[in-house]
Amino acid sequence: MYHQISLIFAICAYTLAGGLLYIAIPRQSASLRRGSIIAAFAGVIAHAIAQSHHWGASPALDVSLLNLMSLCALIIVLMICVSVFSKDTLYDASLVALPVAVIILAVERSIPIDALQLDQVSAGTSWHILSSILAFGLLSIAGVYALFAAFTDYFLRRHHLNPLVRSLPPLEVLERLLFQLITAGFLLLTISLVSGLTFVDDLFAQHLAHKTLLSILAWVIFGLLLWGRWRYGWRGRHAVRLTLAGITVLLLAYFGSKLVLELILGRSWQLS
């Protein structure tokens, strides 16, 4: 029962936070922004309580598609909210992250899906799951900021500075934050791949081939972007396109292959 109540509260809090921020940005209203942040933190607490139903109620981990999507949404919103205490806040990215979280939570509440439990989790498996989720969360935020950078660049090139564009951080700041997020996400993705390849005994028998190959491809794309930034100073449209390409491949790796396995083929990645 508390699971459903927590989901409803999180949906309402996230919706309120997103609405207040949408109004606050063009008006540059500090009070509305504070209200949005408070509502977002309240939503995170409720979301975490709802997630504890999947991760704390049983010794086995629930790794079903919808639950992992909900957990990723929680981590993304949490990292954005915590960033308000730093100099380079990421909170404006919640304009996209909050509506996505609301949609995922609404689906979680409306559509009953059987738990897909992972028994006898080793330390290596735990590291793999944790690093995978954190990598996806950070790189997803990077994708959001890439969209912000593209949006800002589009209007700057056309000398169309509407209130929303003027309220966003400068393009240089957006790009700097973008590469900080990509660097951290890339390191976590590296840990995820190494730990995954270590604990998986038979890649093809466990239906992990497509997920692993797509994850490696995403790792190559982000690695190429970071190398190009360091070696040639890549920025602007080139950086945005590679970031969006990388996160698209990562989405296919994390959720595309899992969607096909669970909902179409009726299998799971731990089965042989």
C-alpha positions, -999 to 999 in steps of 0.1 A, spaced: 0 0 0 28 25 10 44 17 -24 14 31 -43 10 61 -20 47 69 -24 44 67 -62 14 91 -62 32 116 -39 64 115 -60 44 120 -92 27 151 -77 59 165 -62 78 161 -95 50 176 -115 49 206 -91 87 210 -92 87 210 -130 59 235 -133 74 259 -108 108 257 -126 92 263 -160 76 295 -146 107 305 -126 133 304 -155 119 331 -177 109 353 -147 142 347 -130 123 342 -98 144 329 -69 114 321 -47 98 300 -74 131 282 -80 134 275 -43 99 261 -42 107 239 -72 138 225 -55 119 218 -23 92 200 -42 118 180 -62 136 169 -30 102 158 -15 96 138 -47 130 122 -44 122 111 -9 89 96 -19 105 80 -50 132 64 -28 106 50 -4 87 35 -34 120 20 -47 128 5 -13 98 -18 -20 118 -34 -48 153 -34 -33 147 -38 4 117 -61 7 135 -92 -5 170 -105 -4 169 -110 -42 172 -79 -64 143 -70 -87 160 -62 -121 129 -60 -142 129 -34 -170 104 -9 -155 121 -11 -120 155 -3 -134 141 26 -155 125 39 -123 157 35 -103 177 54 -131 151 82 -130 155 84 -92 193 86 -95 192 112 -122 168 135 -103 187 130 -71 220 140 -87 204 171 -102 189 181 -69 221 175 -49 240 197 -75 221 228 -62 246 228 -33 276 231 -57 288 261 -76 279 246 -110 243 236 -104 227 212 -129 192 219 -117 180 235 -150 183 200 -165 153 189 -144 131 207 -170 136 175 -190 145 150 -162 114 156 -141 88 150 -169 106 118 -178 105 107 -142 68 115 -140 61 94 -171 81 64 -158 64 65 -123 29 68 -139 36 37 -160 50 19 -129 18 27 -110 -6 19 -138 9 -13 -153 15 -43 -131 47 -61 -141 60 -92 -124 93 -89 -106 123 -103 -122 145 -114 -93 182 -119 -94 192 -144 -67 226 -151 -51 242 -118 -62 280 -118 -60 301 -87 -51 311 -85 -88 275 -85 -99 266 -58 -73 294 -36 -86 283 -42 -122 247 -32 -114 256 -2 -94 282 12 -118 258 5 -147 230 25 -132 252 54 -121 269 55 -155 235 56 -172 223 84 -148 253 106 -154 254 101 -191 217 107 -193 221 141 -176 249 148 -201 224 141 -229 200 166 -213 227 192 -211 237 185 -247 202 193 -257 204 225 -236 236 234 -254 221 228 -288 190 248 -279 211 277 -267 235 276 -297 205 275 -321 190 307 -308 224 325 -303 232 319 -340 199 335 -350 203 363 -325 170 354 -309 175 358 -272 141 350 -256 137 350 -218 142 313 -215 175 314 -234 187 344 -214 180 326 -181 201 296 -190 238 294 -181 263 307 -208 271 282 -236 307 279 -223 294 268 -188 270 243 -204 298 227 -224 321 226 -194 295 209 -173 287 186 -202 322 173 -204 325 169 -166 294 147 -166 307 127 -196 341 121 -180 325 108 -148 300 87 -167 327 73 -189 347 62 -159 317 45 -144 308 29 -177 343 15 -179 339 -1 -144 306 -15 -155 320 -31 -186 350 -46 -168 330 -60 -139 303 -73 -164 329 -91 -185 344 -105 -153 313 -121 -138 295 -132 -170 305 -168 -177 288 -174 -211 279 -141 -228 258 -157 -256 240 -183 -234 229 -155 -210 215 -133 -239 239 -105 -231 257 -102 -264 237 -74 -279 237 -54 -246 274 -58 -242 283 -49 -278 261 -18 -277 276 -8 -244 311 -11 -258 300 9 -288 287 37 -265 320 35 -246 339 40 -278 318 70 -288 322 87 -254 359 78 -253 364 93 -288 346 125 -277 367 129 -246 399 122 -267 388 148 -293 381 173 -266 415 168 -251 435 166 -284 416 189 -307 393 209 -284 361 196 -298 330 216 -288 297 229 -300 277 209 -325 303 182 -329 303 175 -291 265 176 -290 261 152 -318 285 127 -304 270 130 -270 235 123 -283 248 94 -304 264 79 -274 234 82 -251 211 68 -279 233 37 -282 234 34 -244 196 36 -243 194 8 -268 219 -12 -248 202 -8 -214 166 -9 -223 162 -18 -260 178 -53 -256 160 -58 -222 127 -48 -237 131 -74 -265 142 -101 -241 115 -96 -214 84 -85 -233 89 -101 -267 110 -132 -261 100 -138 -225 136 -144 -214 159 -127 -189 196 -120 -190 204 -144 -161 189 -174 -178 210 -198 -198 
